[in-house]
Amino acid sequence: PPYVKTYVHRCGRTARANKPGTAYTLVTEDERTKFEELLSKVEHGDQINTLDVDKKDLKDITPAYQQALNQT
């Protein structure tokens, strides 16, 4: 999302009724700097874990991911 308020709202949807939740955000290398700037405006944004993934490692899960995107 382009706005931090929208991002926090979407992440908040993973935790409803005071239950814990985990949100994952996938960004490309080109989006990384902009996303890190967005996180700098979020409380506890510095506590977010990152994981670098090589594109070739996503090959096996890409069809399932595309199918999930098409269902929304």
Predicted model as a PDB file, atoms N, CA, C, CB and O in Angstrom, pLDDT in the B-factor column:
MODEL        1                                                                  
ATOM      1  N   PRO A   1       0.825  -1.204   0.000  1.00 70.00           N  
ATOM      2  CA  PRO A   1       0.000   0.000   0.000  1.00 70.00           C  
ATOM      3  C   PRO A   1       0.863   1.259   0.000  1.00 70.00           C  
ATOM      4  CB  PRO A   1      -0.936   0.003   1.211  1.00 70.00           C  
ATOM      5  O   PRO A   1       1.944   1.267   0.589  1.00 70.00           O  
ATOM      6  N   PRO A   2       0.409   2.292  -0.637  1.00 77.00           N  
ATOM      7  CA  PRO A   2       1.199   3.515  -0.694  1.00 77.00           C  
ATOM      8  C   PRO A   2       1.181   4.309   0.609  1.00 77.00           C  
ATOM      9  CB  PRO A   2       0.703   4.381  -1.810  1.00 77.00           C  
ATOM     10  O   PRO A   2       2.030   5.177   0.809  1.00 77.00           O  
ATOM     11  N   TYR A   3       0.236   4.030   1.491  1.00 81.00           N  
ATOM     12  CA  TYR A   3       0.101   4.801   2.728  1.00 81.00           C  
ATOM     13  C   TYR A   3       0.260   3.899   3.934  1.00 81.00           C  
ATOM     14  CB  TYR A   3      -1.255   5.517   2.778  1.00 81.00           C  
ATOM     15  O   TYR A   3      -0.258   2.782   3.955  1.00 81.00           O  
ATOM     16  N   VAL A   4       0.977   4.381   4.938  1.00 83.00           N  
ATOM     17  CA  VAL A   4       1.242   3.579   6.120  1.00 83.00           C  
ATOM     18  C   VAL A   4      -0.058   3.201   6.838  1.00 83.00           C  
ATOM     19  CB  VAL A   4       2.171   4.334   7.069  1.00 83.00           C  
ATOM     20  O   VAL A   4      -0.169   2.089   7.354  1.00 83.00           O  
ATOM     21  N   LYS A   5      -1.019   4.083   6.878  1.00 83.00           N  
ATOM     22  CA  LYS A   5      -2.283   3.786   7.556  1.00 83.00           C  
ATOM     23  C   LYS A   5      -2.993   2.598   6.894  1.00 83.00           C  
ATOM     24  CB  LYS A   5      -3.201   5.028   7.547  1.00 83.00           C  
ATOM     25  O   LYS A   5      -3.560   1.750   7.584  1.00 83.00           O  
ATOM     26  N   THR A   6      -2.962   2.540   5.577  1.00 82.00           N  
ATOM     27  CA  THR A   6      -3.569   1.424   4.847  1.00 82.00           C  
ATOM     28  C   THR A   6      -2.824   0.138   5.141  1.00 82.00           C  
ATOM     29  CB  THR A   6      -3.579   1.700   3.335  1.00 82.00           C  
ATOM     30  O   THR A   6      -3.445  -0.905   5.347  1.00 82.00           O  
ATOM     31  N   TYR A   7      -1.509   0.198   5.162  1.00 78.00           N  
ATOM     32  CA  TYR A   7      -0.704  -0.992   5.440  1.00 78.00           C  
ATOM     33  C   TYR A   7      -1.008  -1.537   6.828  1.00 78.00           C  
ATOM     34  CB  TYR A   7       0.792  -0.672   5.314  1.00 78.00           C  
ATOM     35  O   TYR A   7      -1.231  -2.737   6.990  1.00 78.00           O  
ATOM     36  N   VAL A   8      -1.018  -0.665   7.827  1.00 78.00           N  
ATOM     37  CA  VAL A   8      -1.284  -1.099   9.200  1.00 78.00           C  
ATOM     38  C   VAL A   8      -2.686  -1.684   9.308  1.00 78.00           C  
ATOM     39  CB  VAL A   8      -1.118   0.076  10.184  1.00 78.00           C  
ATOM     40  O   VAL A   8      -2.888  -2.682  10.001  1.00 78.00           O  
ATOM     41  N   HIS A   9      -3.654  -1.077   8.633  1.00 78.00           N  
ATOM     42  CA  HIS A   9      -5.018  -1.602   8.651  1.00 78.00           C  
ATOM     43  C   HIS A   9      -5.061  -3.012   8.079  1.00 78.00           C  
ATOM     44  CB  HIS A   9      -5.960  -0.682   7.863  1.00 78.00           C  
ATOM     45  O   HIS A   9      -5.689  -3.902   8.652  1.00 78.00           O  
ATOM     46  N   ARG A  10      -4.397  -3.212   6.957  1.00 75.00           N  
ATOM     47  CA  ARG A  10      -4.390  -4.546   6.329  1.00 75.00           C  
ATOM     48  C   ARG A  10      -3.694  -5.571   7.212  1.00 75.00           C  
ATOM     49  CB  ARG A  10      -3.700  -4.491   4.958  1.00 75.00           C  
ATOM     50  O   ARG A  10      -4.164  -6.702   7.341  1.00 75.00           O  
ATOM     51  N   CYS A  11      -2.580  -5.184   7.820  1.00 75.00           N  
ATOM     52  CA  CYS A  11      -1.887  -6.114   8.716  1.00 75.00           C  
ATOM     53  C   CYS A  11      -2.748  -6.412   9.939  1.00 75.00           C  
ATOM     54  CB  CYS A  11      -0.521  -5.537   9.149  1.00 75.00           C  
ATOM     55  O   CYS A  11      -2.755  -7.536  10.440  1.00 75.00           O  
ATOM     56  N   GLY A  12      -3.459  -5.420  10.409  1.00 72.00           N  
ATOM     57  CA  GLY A  12      -4.325  -5.605  11.570  1.00 72.00           C  
ATOM     58  C   GLY A  12      -5.431  -6.613  11.335  1.00 72.00           C  
ATOM     59  O   GLY A  12      -5.945  -7.211  12.281  1.00 72.00           O  
ATOM     60  N   ARG A  13      -5.793  -6.802  10.094  1.00 70.00           N  
ATOM     61  CA  ARG A  13      -6.835  -7.772   9.774  1.00 70.00           C  
ATOM     62  C   ARG A  13      -6.390  -9.201  10.060  1.00 70.00           C  
ATOM     63  CB  ARG A  13      -7.240  -7.641   8.318  1.00 70.00           C  
ATOM     64  O   ARG A  13      -7.223 -10.106  10.113  1.00 70.00           O  
ATOM     65  N   THR A  14      -5.082  -9.419  10.247  1.00 64.00           N  
ATOM     66  CA  THR A  14      -4.601 -10.766  10.569  1.00 64.00           C  
ATOM     67  C   THR A  14      -4.836 -11.100  12.035  1.00 64.00           C  
ATOM     68  CB  THR A  14      -3.113 -10.896  10.236  1.00 64.00           C  
ATOM     69  O   THR A  14      -4.759 -12.267  12.419  1.00 64.00           O  
ATOM     70  N   ALA A  15      -5.114 -10.116  12.846  1.00 65.00           N  
ATOM     71  CA  ALA A  15      -5.347 -10.339  14.283  1.00 65.00           C  
ATOM     72  C   ALA A  15      -6.691  -9.737  14.660  1.00 65.00           C  
ATOM     73  CB  ALA A  15      -4.199  -9.718  15.151  1.00 65.00           C  
ATOM     74  O   ALA A  15      -6.813  -8.524  14.830  1.00 65.00           O  
ATOM     75  N   ARG A  16      -7.670 -10.569  14.786  1.00 71.00           N  
ATOM     76  CA  ARG A  16      -9.014 -10.114  15.137  1.00 71.00           C  
ATOM     77  C   ARG A  16      -9.381 -10.595  16.534  1.00 71.00           C  
ATOM     78  CB  ARG A  16     -10.048 -10.613  14.108  1.00 71.00           C  
ATOM     79  O   ARG A  16      -8.877 -11.615  17.004  1.00 71.00           O  
ATOM     80  N   ALA A  17     -10.238  -9.872  17.171  1.00 67.00           N  
ATOM     81  CA  ALA A  17     -10.757 -10.243  18.490  1.00 67.00           C  
ATOM     82  C   ALA A  17      -9.624 -10.511  19.483  1.00 67.00           C  
ATOM     83  CB  ALA A  17     -11.654 -11.479  18.375  1.00 67.00           C  
ATOM     84  O   ALA A  17      -9.666 -11.478  20.243  1.00 67.00           O  
ATOM     85  N   ASN A  18      -8.627  -9.651  19.464  1.00 72.00           N  
ATOM     86  CA  ASN A  18      -7.487  -9.742  20.381  1.00 72.00           C  
ATOM     87  C   ASN A  18      -6.717 -11.050  20.263  1.00 72.00           C  
ATOM     88  CB  ASN A  18      -7.962  -9.576  21.795  1.00 72.00           C  
ATOM     89  O   ASN A  18      -6.083 -11.482  21.226  1.00 72.00           O  
ATOM     90  N   LYS A  19      -6.761 -11.673  19.116  1.00 75.00           N  
ATOM     91  CA  LYS A  19      -5.989 -12.886  18.877  1.00 75.00           C  
ATOM     92  C   LYS A  19      -4.727 -12.507  18.108  1.00 75.00           C  
ATOM     93  CB  LYS A  19      -6.829 -13.951  18.094  1.00 75.00           C  
ATOM     94  O   LYS A  19      -4.757 -11.615  17.260  1.00 75.00           O  
ATOM     95  N   PRO A  20      -3.632 -13.174  18.400  1.00 75.00           N  
ATOM     96  CA  PRO A  20      -2.392 -12.846  17.681  1.00 75.00           C  
ATOM     97  C   PRO A  20      -2.470 -13.284  16.222  1.00 75.00           C  
ATOM     98  CB  PRO A  20      -1.184 -13.509  18.362  1.00 75.00           C  
ATOM     99  O   PRO A  20      -3.210 -14.203  15.872  1.00 75.00           O  
ATOM    100  N   GLY A  21      -1.711 -12.625  15.403  1.00 73.00           N  
ATOM    101  CA  GLY A  21      -1.667 -12.974  13.986  1.00 73.00           C  
ATOM    102  C   GLY A  21      -0.306 -12.639  13.416  1.00 73.00           C  
ATOM    103  O   GLY A  21       0.481 -11.916  14.026  1.00 73.00           O  
ATOM    104  N   THR A  22      -0.044 -13.166  12.255  1.00 76.00           N  
ATOM    105  CA  THR A  22       1.211 -12.907  11.566  1.00 76.00           C  
ATOM    106  C   THR A  22       0.895 -12.413  10.163  1.00 76.00           C  
ATOM    107  CB  THR A  22       2.108 -14.179  11.524  1.00 76.00           C  
ATOM    108  O   THR A  22       0.091 -13.015   9.451  1.00 76.00           O  
ATOM    109  N   ALA A  23       1.521 -11.333   9.776  1.00 76.00           N  
ATOM    110  CA  ALA A  23       1.328 -10.787   8.434  1.00 76.00           C  
ATOM    111  C   ALA A  23       2.635 -10.910   7.667  1.00 76.00           C  
ATOM    112  CB  ALA A  23       0.851  -9.303   8.488  1.00 76.00           C  
ATOM    113  O   ALA A  23       3.711 -10.629   8.196  1.00 76.00           O  
ATOM    114  N   TYR A  24       2.528 -11.330   6.424  1.00 81.00           N  
ATOM    115  CA  TYR A  24       3.682 -11.416   5.541  1.00 81.00           C  
ATOM    116  C   TYR A  24       3.484 -10.435   4.400  1.00 81.00           C  
ATOM    117  CB  TYR A  24       3.883 -12.863   5.008  1.00 81.00           C  
ATOM    118  O   TYR A  24       2.397 -10.339   3.831  1.00 81.00           O  
ATOM    119  N   THR A  25       4.530  -9.717   4.073  1.00 83.00           N  
ATOM    120  CA  THR A  25       4.483  -8.779   2.969  1.00 83.00           C  
ATOM    121  C   THR A  25       5.599  -9.144   2.002  1.00 83.00           C  
ATOM    122  CB  THR A  25       4.615  -7.303   3.466  1.00 83.00           C  
ATOM    123  O   THR A  25       6.771  -9.191   2.377  1.00 83.00           O  
ATOM    124  N   LEU A  26       5.228  -9.398   0.766  1.00 83.00           N  
ATOM    125  CA  LEU A  26       6.205  -9.739  -0.255  1.00 83.00           C  
ATOM    126  C   LEU A  26       6.504  -8.495  -1.082  1.00 83.00           C  
ATOM    127  CB  LEU A  26       5.694 -10.897  -1.156  1.00 83.00           C  
ATOM    128  O   LEU A  26       5.590  -7.859  -1.605  1.00 83.00           O  
ATOM    129  N   VAL A  27       7.765  -8.154  -1.197  1.00 86.00           N  
ATOM    130  CA  VAL A  27       8.162  -7.014  -2.009  1.00 86.00           C  
ATOM    131  C   VAL A  27       9.320  -7.419  -2.913  1.00 86.00           C  
ATOM    132  CB  VAL A  27       8.554  -5.809  -1.119  1.00 86.00           C  
ATOM    133  O   VAL A  27      10.132  -8.273  -2.558  1.00 86.00           O  
ATOM    134  N   THR A  28       9.382  -6.805  -4.061  1.00 86.00           N  
ATOM    135  CA  THR A  28      10.514  -7.046  -4.956  1.00 86.00           C  
ATOM    136  C   THR A  28      11.687  -6.182  -4.498  1.00 86.00           C  
ATOM    137  CB  THR A  28      10.137  -6.736  -6.447  1.00 86.00           C  
ATOM    138  O   THR A  28      11.534  -5.288  -3.666  1.00 86.00           O  
ATOM    139  N   GLU A  29      12.833  -6.463  -5.046  1.00 86.00           N  
ATOM    140  CA  GLU A  29      14.020  -5.676  -4.706  1.00 86.00           C  
ATOM    141  C   GLU A  29      13.804  -4.200  -5.066  1.00 86.00           C  
ATOM    142  CB  GLU A  29      15.269  -6.233  -5.438  1.00 86.00           C  
ATOM    143  O   GLU A  29      14.276  -3.308  -4.361  1.00 86.00           O  
ATOM    144  N   ASP A  30      13.095  -3.958  -6.158  1.00 90.00           N  
ATOM    145  CA  ASP A  30      12.809  -2.579  -6.579  1.00 90.00           C  
ATOM    146  C   ASP A  30      11.899  -1.861  -5.582  1.00 90.00           C  
ATOM    147  CB  ASP A  30      12.162  -2.574  -7.969  1.00 90.00           C  
ATOM    148  O   ASP A  30      11.967  -0.638  -5.455  1.00 90.00           O  
ATOM    149  N   GLU A  31      11.059  -2.598  -4.883  1.00 89.00           N  
ATOM    150  CA  GLU A  31      10.109  -2.008  -3.926  1.00 89.00           C  
ATOM    151  C   GLU A  31      10.685  -1.886  -2.518  1.00 89.00           C  
ATOM    152  CB  GLU A  31       8.843  -2.839  -3.878  1.00 89.00           C  
ATOM    153  O   GLU A  31      10.110  -1.215  -1.661  1.00 89.00           O  
ATOM    154  N   ARG A  32      11.802  -2.527  -2.289  1.00 87.00           N  
ATOM    155  CA  ARG A  32      12.341  -2.651  -0.938  1.00 87.00           C  
ATOM    156  C   ARG A  32      12.590  -1.309  -0.249  1.00 87.00           C  
ATOM    157  CB  ARG A  32      13.618  -3.426  -0.981  1.00 87.00           C  
ATOM    158  O   ARG A  32      12.153  -1.116   0.885  1.00 87.00           O  
ATOM    159  N   THR A  33      13.277  -0.388  -0.905  1.00 89.00           N  
ATOM    160  CA  THR A  33      13.596   0.900  -0.282  1.00 89.00           C  
ATOM    161  C   THR A  33      12.334   1.655   0.103  1.00 89.00           C  
ATOM    162  CB  THR A  33      14.446   1.754  -1.223  1.00 89.00           C  
ATOM    163  O   THR A  33      12.236   2.197   1.203  1.00 89.00           O  
ATOM    164  N   LYS A  34      11.374   1.687  -0.803  1.00 89.00           N  
ATOM    165  CA  LYS A  34      10.125   2.398  -0.523  1.00 89.00           C  
ATOM    166  C   LYS A  34       9.383   1.739   0.652  1.00 89.00           C  
ATOM    167  CB  LYS A  34       9.221   2.424  -1.786  1.00 89.00           C  
ATOM    168  O   LYS A  34       8.816   2.428   1.500  1.00 89.00           O  
ATOM    169  N   PHE A  35       9.394   0.407   0.690  1.00 86.00           N  
ATOM    170  CA  PHE A  35       8.724  -0.299   1.773  1.00 86.00           C  
ATOM    171  C   PHE A  35       9.422  -0.037   3.104  1.00 86.00           C  
ATOM    172  CB  PHE A  35       8.680  -1.802   1.482  1.00 86.00           C  
ATOM    173  O   PHE A  35       8.756   0.147   4.123  1.00 86.00           O  
ATOM    174  N   GLU A  36      10.744  -0.019   3.108  1.00 87.00           N  
ATOM    175  CA  GLU A  36      11.480   0.273   4.337  1.00 87.00           C  
ATOM    176  C   GLU A  36      11.186   1.694   4.828  1.00 87.00           C  
ATOM    177  CB  GLU A  36      12.991   0.091   4.109  1.00 87.00           C  
ATOM    178  O   GLU A  36      11.130   1.932   6.034  1.00 87.00           O  
ATOM    179  N   GLU A  37      10.999   2.632   3.905  1.00 88.00           N  
ATOM    180  CA  GLU A  37      10.618   3.997   4.285  1.00 88.00           C  
ATOM    181  C   GLU A  37       9.235   3.983   4.938  1.00 88.00           C  
ATOM    182  CB  GLU A  37      10.627   4.940   3.045  1.00 88.00           C  
ATOM    183  O   GLU A  37       9.007   4.683   5.924  1.00 88.00           O  
ATOM    184  N   LEU A  38       8.324   3.198   4.396  1.00 86.00           N  
ATOM    185  CA  LEU A  38       6.984   3.071   4.953  1.00 86.00           C  
ATOM    186  C   LEU A  38       7.070   2.517   6.375  1.00 86.00           C  
ATOM    187  CB  LEU A  38       6.101   2.160   4.061  1.00 86.00           C  
ATOM    188  O   LEU A  38       6.409   3.028   7.280  1.00 86.00           O  
ATOM    189  N   LEU A  39       7.873   1.486   6.576  1.00 85.00           N  
ATOM    190  CA  LEU A  39       8.004   0.868   7.894  1.00 85.00           C  
ATOM    191  C   LEU A  39       8.619   1.811   8.918  1.00 85.00           C  
ATOM    192  CB  LEU A  39       8.838  -0.388   7.796  1.00 85.00           C  
ATOM    193  O   LEU A  39       8.339   1.700  10.111  1.00 85.00           O  
ATOM    194  N   SER A  40       9.448   2.729   8.465  1.00 86.00           N  
ATOM    195  CA  SER A  40      10.077   3.663   9.405  1.00 86.00           C  
ATOM    196  C   SER A  40       9.043   4.561  10.076  1.00 86.00           C  
ATOM    197  CB  SER A  40      11.121   4.520   8.684  1.00 86.00           C  
ATOM    198  O   SER A  40       9.340   5.189  11.092  1.00 86.00           O  
ATOM    199  N   LYS A  41       7.839   4.629   9.525  1.00 84.00           N  
ATOM    200  CA  LYS A  41       6.775   5.464  10.080  1.00 84.00           C  
ATOM    201  C   LYS A  41       5.836   4.679  10.999  1.00 84.00           C  
ATOM    202  CB  LYS A  41       5.977   6.096   8.956  1.00 84.00           C  
ATOM    203  O   LYS A  41       4.908   5.246  11.575  1.00 84.00           O  
ATOM    204  N   VAL A  42       6.083   3.365  11.133  1.00 81.00           N  
ATOM    205  CA  VAL A  42       5.212   2.496  11.908  1.00 81.00           C  
ATOM    206  C   VAL A  42       5.836   2.219  13.267  1.00 81.00           C  
ATOM    207  CB  VAL A  42       4.943   1.179  11.157  1.00 81.00           C  
ATOM    208  O   VAL A  42       7.033   1.947  13.365  1.00 81.00           O  
ATOM    209  N   GLU A  43       5.024   2.289  14.314  1.00 80.00           N  
ATOM    210  CA  GLU A  43       5.509   1.927  15.637  1.00 80.00           C  
ATOM    211  C   GLU A  43       5.998   0.482  15.601  1.00 80.00           C  
ATOM    212  CB  GLU A  43       4.397   2.116  16.714  1.00 80.00           C  
ATOM    213  O   GLU A  43       5.298  -0.397  15.098  1.00 80.00           O  
ATOM    214  N   HIS A  44       7.151   0.238  16.111  1.00 77.00           N  
ATOM    215  CA  HIS A  44       7.794  -1.074  16.127  1.00 77.00           C  
ATOM    216  C   HIS A  44       8.208  -1.544  14.733  1.00 77.00           C  
ATOM    217  CB  HIS A  44       6.865  -2.090  16.749  1.00 77.00           C  
ATOM    218  O   HIS A  44       8.505  -2.724  14.546  1.00 77.00           O  
ATOM    219  N   GLY A  45       8.232  -0.653  13.770  1.00 77.00           N  
ATOM    220  CA  GLY A  45       8.643  -1.014  12.417  1.00 77.00           C  
ATOM    221  C   GLY A  45      10.067  -1.536  12.356  1.00 77.00           C  
ATOM    222  O   GLY A  45      10.426  -2.287  11.449  1.00 77.00           O  
ATOM    223  N   ASP A  46      10.870  -1.137  13.321  1.00 79.00           N  
ATOM    224  CA  ASP A  46      12.261  -1.611  13.350  1.00 79.00           C  
ATOM    225  C   ASP A  46      12.372  -3.036  13.872  1.00 79.00           C  
ATOM    226  CB  ASP A  46      13.111  -0.690  14.208  1.00 79.00           C  
ATOM    227  O   ASP A  46      13.455  -3.621  13.847  1.00 79.00           O  
ATOM    228  N   GLN A  47      11.271  -3.598  14.341  1.00 78.00           N  
ATOM    229  CA  GLN A  47      11.285  -4.957  14.879  1.00 78.00           C  
ATOM    230  C   GLN A  47      10.782  -5.990  13.872  1.00 78.00           C  
ATOM    231  CB  GLN A  47      10.444  -5.022  16.135  1.00 78.00           C  
ATOM    232  O   GLN A  47      10.601  -7.159  14.210  1.00 78.00           O  
ATOM    233  N   ILE A  48      10.561  -5.556  12.650  1.00 79.00           N  
ATOM    234  CA  ILE A  48      10.047  -6.446  11.623  1.00 79.00           C  
ATOM    235  C   ILE A  48      11.190  -7.258  11.037  1.00 79.00           C  
ATOM    236  CB  ILE A  48       9.318  -5.653  10.521  1.00 79.00           C  
ATOM    237  O   ILE A  48      12.244  -6.718  10.703  1.00 79.00           O  
ATOM    238  N   ASN A  49      10.970  -8.555  10.915  1.00 83.00           N  
ATOM    239  CA  ASN A  49      11.982  -9.455  10.364  1.00 83.00           C  
ATOM    240  C   ASN A  49      11.925  -9.450   8.848  1.00 83.00           C  
ATOM    241  CB  ASN A  49      11.793 -10.881  10.899  1.00 83.00           C  
ATOM    242  O   ASN A  49      10.850  -9.336   8.259  1.00 83.00           O  
ATOM    243  N   THR A  50      13.080  -9.574   8.222  1.00 84.00           N  
ATOM    244  CA  THR A  50      13.141  -9.669   6.766  1.00 84.00           C  
ATOM    245  C   THR A  50      13.814 -10.970   6.370  1.00 84.00           C  
ATOM    246  CB  THR A  50      13.894  -8.461   6.163  1.00 84.00           C  
ATOM    247  O   THR A  50      14.618 -11.528   7.117  1.00 84.00           O  
ATOM    248  N   LEU A  51      13.477 -11.430   5.206  1.00 86.00           N  
ATOM    249  CA  LEU A  51      14.056 -12.642   4.657  1.00 86.00           C  
ATOM    250  C   LEU A  51      14.256 -12.429   3.172  1.00 86.00           C  
ATOM    251  CB  LEU A  51      13.160 -13.883   4.934  1.00 86.00           C  
ATOM    252  O   LEU A  51      13.298 -12.177   2.442  1.00 86.00           O  
ATOM    253  N   ASP A  52      15.479 -12.529   2.727  1.00 88.00           N  
ATOM    254  CA  ASP A  52      15.774 -12.411   1.301  1.00 88.00           C  
ATOM    255  C   ASP A  52      15.571 -13.760   0.635  1.00 88.00           C  
ATOM    256  CB  ASP A  52      17.218 -11.897   1.068  1.00 88.00           C  
ATOM    257  O   ASP A  52      16.084 -14.776   1.106  1.00 88.00           O  
ATOM    258  N   VAL A  53      14.830 -13.769  -0.450  1.00 88.00           N  
ATOM    259  CA  VAL A  53      14.523 -15.004  -1.168  1.00 88.00           C  
ATOM    260  C   VAL A  53      14.923 -14.821  -2.624  1.00 88.00           C  
ATOM    261  CB  VAL A  53      13.008 -15.375  -1.043  1.00 88.00           C  
ATOM    262  O   VAL A  53      14.583 -13.818  -3.251  1.00 88.00           O  
ATOM    263  N   ASP A  54      15.635 -15.781  -3.147  1.00 87.00           N  
ATOM    264  CA  ASP A  54      16.012 -15.759  -4.557  1.00 87.00           C  
ATOM    265  C   ASP A  54      14.792 -16.146  -5.393  1.00 87.00           C  
ATOM    266  CB  ASP A  54      17.215 -16.722  -4.837  1.00 87.00           C  
ATOM    267  O   ASP A  54      14.073 -17.085  -5.052  1.00 87.00           O  
ATOM    268  N   LYS A  55      14.571 -15.440  -6.456  1.00 83.00           N  
ATOM    269  CA  LYS A  55      13.401 -15.668  -7.316  1.00 83.00           C  
ATOM    270  C   LYS A  55      13.294 -17.131  -7.769  1.00 83.00           C  
ATOM    271  CB  LYS A  55      13.467 -14.753  -8.543  1.00 83.00           C  
ATOM    272  O   LYS A  55      12.191 -17.669  -7.864  1.00 83.00           O  
ATOM    273  N   LYS A  56      14.404 -17.756  -8.040  1.00 88.00           N  
ATOM    274  CA  LYS A  56      14.368 -19.156  -8.503  1.00 88.00           C  
ATOM    275  C   LYS A  56      13.828 -20.091  -7.434  1.00 88.00           C  
ATOM    276  CB  LYS A  56      15.764 -19.614  -8.924  1.00 88.00           C  
ATOM    277  O   LYS A  56      13.300 -21.157  -7.752  1.00 88.00           O  
ATOM    278  N   ASP A  57      13.953 -19.704  -6.163  1.00 89.00           N  
ATOM    279  CA  ASP A  57      13.436 -20.531  -5.080  1.00 89.00           C  
ATOM    280  C   ASP A  57      11.913 -20.460  -4.969  1.00 89.00           C  
ATOM    281  CB  ASP A  57      14.064 -20.112  -3.768  1.00 89.00           C  
ATOM    282  O   ASP A  57      11.302 -21.265  -4.266  1.00 89.00           O  
ATOM    283  N   LEU A  58      11.310 -19.511  -5.654  1.00 87.00           N  
ATOM    284  CA  LEU A  58       9.858 -19.347  -5.622  1.00 87.00           C  
ATOM    285  C   LEU A  58       9.160 -20.086  -6.755  1.00 87.00           C  
ATOM    286  CB  LEU A  58       9.505 -17.883  -5.683  1.00 87.00           C  
ATOM    287  O   LEU A  58       7.931 -20.121  -6.817  1.00 87.00           O  
ATOM    288  N   LYS A  59       9.937 -20.669  -7.640  1.00 89.00           N  
ATOM    289  CA  LYS A  59       9.385 -21.307  -8.836  1.00 89.00           C  
ATOM    290  C   LYS A  59       8.314 -22.345  -8.497  1.00 89.00           C  
ATOM    291  CB  LYS A  59      10.500 -21.965  -9.634  1.00 89.00           C  
ATOM    292  O   LYS A  59       7.280 -22.396  -9.163  1.00 89.00           O  
ATOM    293  N   ASP A  60       8.542 -23.167  -7.482  1.00 91.00           N  
ATOM    294  CA  ASP A  60       7.608 -24.238  -7.149  1.00 91.00           C  
ATOM    295  C   ASP A  60       6.296 -23.734  -6.549  1.00 91.00           C  
ATOM    296  CB  ASP A  60       8.260 -25.190  -6.193  1.00 91.00           C  
ATOM    297  O   ASP A  60       5.265 -24.393  -6.683  1.00 91.00           O  
ATOM    298  N   ILE A  61       6.323 -22.588  -5.898  1.00 90.00           N  
ATOM    299  CA  ILE A  61       5.095 -22.100  -5.263  1.00 90.00           C  
ATOM    300  C   ILE A  61       4.361 -21.045  -6.092  1.00 90.00           C  
ATOM    301  CB  ILE A  61       5.420 -21.528  -3.910  1.00 90.00           C  
ATOM    302  O   ILE A  61       3.259 -20.629  -5.734  1.00 90.00           O  
ATOM    303  N   THR A  62       4.964 -20.619  -7.184  1.00 89.00           N  
ATOM    304  CA  THR A  62       4.352 -19.561  -8.001  1.00 89.00           C  
ATOM    305  C   THR A  62       2.956 -19.924  -8.506  1.00 89.00           C  
ATOM    306  CB  THR A  62       5.242 -19.249  -9.182  1.00 89.00           C  
ATOM    307  O   THR A  62       2.072 -19.071  -8.431  1.00 89.00           O  
ATOM    308  N   PRO A  63       2.700 -21.126  -9.012  1.00 92.00           N  
ATOM    309  CA  PRO A  63       1.343 -21.445  -9.483  1.00 92.00           C  
ATOM    310  C   PRO A  63       0.286 -21.327  -8.373  1.00 92.00           C  
ATOM    311  CB  PRO A  63       1.318 -22.858 -10.060  1.00 92.00           C  
ATOM    312  O   PRO A  63      -0.795 -20.786  -8.606  1.00 92.00           O  
ATOM    313  N   ALA A  64       0.589 -21.823  -7.191  1.00 92.00           N  
ATOM    314  CA  ALA A  64      -0.366 -21.741  -6.082  1.00 92.00           C  
ATOM    315  C   ALA A  64      -0.585 -20.286  -5.668  1.00 92.00           C  
ATOM    316  CB  ALA A  64       0.130 -22.569  -4.877  1.00 92.00           C  
ATOM    317  O   ALA A  64      -1.702 -19.898  -5.325  1.00 92.00           O  
ATOM    318  N   TYR A  65       0.471 -19.489  -5.700  1.00 86.00           N  
ATOM    319  CA  TYR A  65       0.368 -18.079  -5.362  1.00 86.00           C  
ATOM    320  C   TYR A  65      -0.506 -17.346  -6.367  1.00 86.00           C  
ATOM    321  CB  TYR A  65       1.752 -17.442  -5.302  1.00 86.00           C  
ATOM    322  O   TYR A  65      -1.360 -16.545  -5.984  1.00 86.00           O  
ATOM    323  N   GLN A  66      -0.298 -17.616  -7.648  1.00 90.00           N  
ATOM    324  CA  GLN A  66      -1.110 -16.985  -8.685  1.00 90.00           C  
ATOM    325  C   GLN A  66      -2.589 -17.388  -8.546  1.00 90.00           C  
ATOM    326  CB  GLN A  66      -0.578 -17.367 -10.083  1.00 90.00           C  
ATOM    327  O   GLN A  66      -3.484 -16.563  -8.729  1.00 90.00           O  
ATOM    328  N   GLN A  67      -2.826 -18.647  -8.226  1.00 92.00           N  
ATOM    329  CA  GLN A  67      -4.194 -19.114  -8.033  1.00 92.00           C  
ATOM    330  C   GLN A  67      -4.853 -18.389  -6.853  1.00 92.00           C  
ATOM    331  CB  GLN A  67      -4.213 -20.637  -7.804  1.00 92.00           C  
ATOM    332  O   GLN A  67      -6.013 -17.987  -6.942  1.00 92.00           O  
ATOM    333  N   ALA A  68      -4.123 -18.224  -5.762  1.00 88.00           N  
ATOM    334  CA  ALA A  68      -4.657 -17.518  -4.604  1.00 88.00           C  
ATOM    335  C   ALA A  68      -4.973 -16.066  -4.953  1.00 88.00           C  
ATOM    336  CB  ALA A  68      -3.667 -17.579  -3.435  1.00 88.00           C  
ATOM    337  O   ALA A  68      -5.998 -15.538  -4.521  1.00 88.00           O  
ATOM    338  N   LEU A  69      -4.112 -15.420  -5.724  1.00 85.00           N  
ATOM    339  CA  LEU A  69      -4.361 -14.036  -6.135  1.00 85.00           C  
ATOM    340  C   LEU A  69      -5.619 -13.930  -6.997  1.00 85.00           C  
ATOM    341  CB  LEU A  69      -3.151 -13.482  -6.901  1.00 85.00           C  
ATOM    342  O   LEU A  69      -6.370 -12.960  -6.895  1.00 85.00           O  
ATOM    343  N   ASN A  70      -5.838 -14.919  -7.834  1.00 91.00           N  
ATOM    344  CA  ASN A  70      -6.998 -14.904  -8.712  1.00 91.00           C  
ATOM    345  C   ASN A  70      -8.309 -15.121  -7.967  1.00 91.00           C  
ATOM    346  CB  ASN A  70      -6.844 -15.952  -9.772  1.00 91.00           C  
ATOM    347  O   ASN A  70      -9.374 -14.799  -8.494  1.00 91.00           O  
ATOM    348  N   GLN A  71      -8.253 -15.652  -6.772  1.00 88.00           N  
ATOM    349  CA  GLN A  71      -9.461 -15.917  -5.978  1.00 88.00           C  
ATOM    350  C   GLN A  71      -9.931 -14.704  -5.209  1.00 88.00           C  
ATOM    351  CB  GLN A  71      -9.213 -17.048  -5.015  1.00 88.00           C  
ATOM    352  O   GLN A  71     -11.035 -14.712  -4.664  1.00 88.00           O  
ATOM    353  N   THR A  72      -9.126 -13.664  -5.151  1.00 63.00           N  
ATOM    354  CA  THR A  72      -9.517 -12.483  -4.374  1.00 63.00           C  
ATOM    355  C   THR A  72     -10.319 -11.519  -5.207  1.00 63.00           C  
ATOM    356  CB  THR A  72      -8.296 -11.780  -3.815  1.00 63.00           C  
ATOM    357  O   THR A  72     -10.730 -10.470  -4.712  1.00 63.00           O  
TER     358      THR A  72                                                      
ENDMDL                                                                          
END                                                                             
